């Protein structure tokens, strides 16, 4: 009969436990991974596989006993850092969705809103379209692999035994949110500028020919021009996507 002591058991489990908890927290908050179409059992199994596969890239992890007072704090720290990585990635998607909201408002498409079960809120057609485009770019540009790389490298910037409140304060997620908010308007700026000139032209027409029903004529014109502007802008979205992802990932790598 083989008997294992607690110290031996923790020596075997600890190198896998900490990355497993951090990756699982990312899977609970990051886009794509947190989708309802991704079963919970599959998330747990994939997180375990990643934790095992990442062992050669990780430094020696601290060994904490289950009765140690620091064990609970270490678990909370892994969950907090993992949730922060997933939340920061979600902010990148929110920037493009905000750009879609602004463009949809200018095009007059905000009335075409529906319930989005992934966010549990109302979402306009333009915002949902930009969100789906961002999702496709995220997968095609290997954004999911970049997020997993950030999780592994975060152990250098945020070790297991680091105090969680201080680590989260150093992340400066508020500053990242402000940058992403500004980036959303920069993404929507070309389409807003085109629609502004269209509205200016319709305003001049309404003054020259007041008998014309400008609302009946203006909506299809604005909608058509907006769709054409979106078609010309979509191929250029890869650059802001890469820039925002790089800025997000650099928060969790060793500085």
Secondary structure as GFF3:
##gff-version 3
##sequence-region A 1 255
A	DSSP	alpha_helix	6	29	.	.	.	ID=ss1
A	DSSP	alpha_helix	40	53	.	.	.	ID=ss2
A	DSSP	three_ten_helix	55	57	.	.	.	ID=ss3
A	DSSP	alpha_helix	69	107	.	.	.	ID=ss4
A	DSSP	beta_strand	113	116	.	.	.	ID=ss5
A	DSSP	beta_strand	121	124	.	.	.	ID=ss6
A	DSSP	alpha_helix	125	140	.	.	.	ID=ss7
A	DSSP	alpha_helix	143	157	.	.	.	ID=ss8
A	DSSP	alpha_helix	164	171	.	.	.	ID=ss9
A	DSSP	alpha_helix	173	208	.	.	.	ID=ss10
A	DSSP	alpha_helix	214	234	.	.	.	ID=ss11
A	DSSP	alpha_helix	237	249	.	.	.	ID=ss12
A	DSSP	three_ten_helix	250	252	.	.	.	ID=ss13
###
